[in-house]
Amino acid sequence: MTVNIVTMGKLLSDGAARRLRQLASDAQRECRLPSLVVGVASHGRILDSVLLGSANITTATSPGLDAQYRVGSITKTFTAVGVMQLVAEGRIGLSDPIGRHWINAPHPDLTIASLLTHSSGLQREATAEVGTSGALPSREELPANAAAARLLYPSGYWWHYSNLGFALLGELMAQVCGQSWESQVTERILKPLGLERTTTFPQPPAAQGYSVLPFTDEIVAELPGDSGALAPAGQLWSTATDLARWIDFLIRGNPEILPATHLELMRAPRVIADLEHWTTAFGLGLVLRRQGERVFVGHTGAMPGFLAALLGSPASGNSVVLFTNSTAGVDIGQLAAGILELVEEDTLDPTPWQPADPPPTEFASALGRWWSEWSEFVFRWRDGELQSVAADAPADAAPNRFRQVRPDVFVTTSGPERGEELQLVRDPSGRVVRMYHATYPLTRATPQNGGTD
């Protein structure tokens, strides 16, 4: 049974919706995918979708936005948020070695940040003795199993993906809180965000996973499986509806779950995973993918019988969720990135400009054009805050934003000089006549004779 449904919302134009349907149909047919679910969302709400094939061949069950698929390593984004909650609460630090919080931890000197960014040097998978079934270790078996794992290189040298590293992070959460990884994710993340269809084991309706044989069109059903101690790396099942809301949280945040500053840290690039082209980087548990001039955040997932992708644009709030019930056959991350790029090119920001109240009187004389080291900067009052940009910067360049911390002293909260201070210097009349940003002087005068005054 083949089902082809396009749900039209208000996000895509008719032409873009047709291109979306063509992309999805080509991928499902050419890559021989039993089913393909594509959800295109804006700010957490799916507005356009394509549903193709069968979630279960035997029962001829159609795929749906609320049908569960196994999301594999997208689970790591939930684990990472759980770890960052403990960081935000001051219970652990990113630079802390895990041995500081876990007695008798394997590889106790590995830092929390290195495990989150896959730069610890730890081998990819849990160890399996020769001649055994290769079954994944239980939580009780994890410490001894991980202790036998190799460090492939010194921590911080290179990026190397490690499922075992996220198993250690899940157990670290349990050691710190005295509560299992599953319980913490459920109680502190899933329930508060209302992600009721995201679970550790499948709940109907759920897709059946398959492997498609390479030289025929036959399929083999895959068992759901239990990841054991590696559950924090890839155990979860979820729906397109739930994951659209999840990526919206990762982009826009919810202070009741995690402070915005800590989500920014998660989205910031920490290590380049693709050294040849610099198209893929990792933040703290999140994948950063460059697609042309845009950078998307999210993660992909792969488990026996399933592939999944989740990507969002922090700039626009648009996102894409992809599921298929096939072990292999398609570059799910590239497909998701291509679809999200199509969405970004088709949609425009509908928010109109509106006039606002004037700035506080004491800052009016700081606005306008200033010079520093032969470069011109424009200071302006926008969105209720003081900002600055280079005079020759493109229109969409991110500004320096400033937050006042004491009289005539600001801290830079974003932009290239984030964290640095801006100091205002006034003449006897109270007019701002000079400023210092990151200790560099700014003056009103156009530079002449080699000086900036």
Summary of the structure (lengths in Angstrom):
residues: 453
radius of gyration: 25.1
end to end distance: 76.1
largest distance: 85.2
contacts: 1497
relative contact order: 0.13
helix: 28%
strand: 28%
